[in-house]
Amino acid sequence: MKKIIIDTNALMAIEELHIDLFGELEKSIDFPHELYVLQGTINELNDIVKSERWKFRQAANVALRLLKAKKISIIEEEMPLKMNRGKEIDVDDLLVEHSRKGDIILTQDILLKKRLQKPFLTIRQRKMVILVE
């Protein structure tokens, strides 16, 4: 059973691109899998709800409601919040670590995609999820 971890920006795309992310995932994935999000992703979505302008707040709210409705499992952070040299570890760093362990990450973040191990998932043409191998 493969673990698929959804990044914040992919969740935001549900409202921004009007995409049925979960339906598209089911269409494009032909192997057994479970969906997850990091606790850091939940924290980012909550921060967006509190501090961003209306369009982004609305997208974050939709994402949070869908995560709850779909009963997506939450992965608590496995790494300390700060590294030895005081550099903070962010959600992207955690996603890269999970990618190195063989988990599949779903993201729209261009810089993050360059750091991830293949395979990973992304949204193409604003309407479909594809597996990049």
C-alpha positions in Angstrom: 0.0 0.0 0.0 1.6 3.3 -1.1 1.3 6.4 0.9 0.3 9.6 -1.1 0.9 12.8 0.8 -1.0 15.9 -0.4 0.8 19.3 -0.3 -0.9 22.6 0.7 -0.9 24.1 -2.8 -2.5 20.9 -4.3 -5.3 21.2 -1.8 -5.7 24.9 -2.5 -6.1 24.0 -6.2 -9.4 22.3 -5.5 -11.1 25.6 -5.1 -8.7 27.7 -7.3 -8.9 25.4 -10.3 -12.3 23.9 -9.6 -10.8 20.4 -9.8 -12.1 17.3 -8.3 -8.7 16.4 -6.9 -9.8 13.2 -5.2 -11.8 12.0 -8.2 -8.8 12.7 -10.5 -6.5 10.9 -8.1 -8.7 7.8 -8.3 -8.6 8.0 -12.1 -4.9 8.3 -12.4 -3.6 5.9 -9.7 -3.9 2.2 -10.5 -2.2 0.8 -7.4 -3.3 0.4 -3.8 -2.8 3.7 -1.8 -3.9 5.7 1.2 -4.1 9.5 1.3 -2.4 11.6 3.9 -1.5 15.2 4.8 1.2 16.5 7.2 0.2 18.3 10.3 2.3 21.2 8.9 -0.1 21.3 5.9 -3.1 21.6 8.3 -1.2 24.4 10.1 -0.5 26.2 6.8 -4.1 26.0 5.8 -5.2 27.4 9.2 -2.7 30.2 8.8 -4.1 31.1 5.4 -7.6 31.2 6.8 -6.5 33.6 9.5 -4.2 35.9 7.5 -4.8 35.9 3.7 -7.3 37.7 1.5 -10.7 36.3 0.8 -9.9 34.2 -2.3 -7.2 32.3 -0.5 -9.1 32.0 2.8 -12.0 30.5 0.9 -9.7 27.9 -0.9 -8.1 27.0 2.5 -11.5 26.6 4.1 -12.7 24.3 1.3 -9.5 22.2 1.6 -9.9 21.9 5.4 -13.6 20.8 5.1 -12.8 18.3 2.4 -9.9 16.8 4.4 -12.3 16.3 7.3 -15.2 15.0 5.1 -12.9 12.5 3.3 -11.3 11.5 6.6 -7.8 12.0 5.3 -5.2 10.8 7.8 -2.8 13.3 9.3 0.9 12.6 9.8 2.4 14.2 12.8 5.8 15.7 12.3 8.5 13.2 12.7 11.4 15.6 12.7 12.2 18.3 15.3 11.0 21.8 14.5 14.6 23.1 14.4 17.7 21.4 13.0 21.1 21.5 14.8 22.2 24.8 13.4 19.0 26.5 14.3 17.6 26.4 10.7 13.9 25.8 10.8 12.5 22.8 9.0 9.5 23.6 6.9 6.7 21.5 5.4 8.6 21.2 2.1 11.6 19.7 3.9 9.4 17.1 5.5 7.8 16.3 2.2 11.2 15.8 0.7 12.1 13.4 3.5 8.9 11.4 3.0 9.7 11.3 -0.8 13.1 9.8 0.0 11.4 7.1 2.0 9.3 6.1 -1.0 6.1 8.0 -0.3 4.5 9.8 -3.3 3.9 13.5 -2.9 1.1 15.4 -4.7 2.2 19.0 -5.3 2.0 22.0 -7.6 5.1 23.7 -6.1 7.7 24.0 -8.9 10.7 24.3 -6.6 9.5 21.4 -4.4 9.1 19.2 -7.5 12.8 19.7 -8.3 13.7 18.3 -4.9 11.4 15.3 -4.8 12.3 11.8 -5.7 10.3 10.4 -8.6 7.6 9.3 -8.8 5.5 12.2 -7.6 2.1 13.5 -8.6 1.1 16.9 -10.0 -1.8 18.6 -11.6 -1.6 19.2 -15.4 -3.6 21.4 -17.7 -5.5 22.7 -14.6 -7.8 19.6 -14.7 -6.0 16.3 -14.3 -3.6 14.6 -11.9 -0.7 12.8 -13.4 2.1 10.6 -12.1 5.6 11.9 -13.0 8.1 9.0 -13.2 
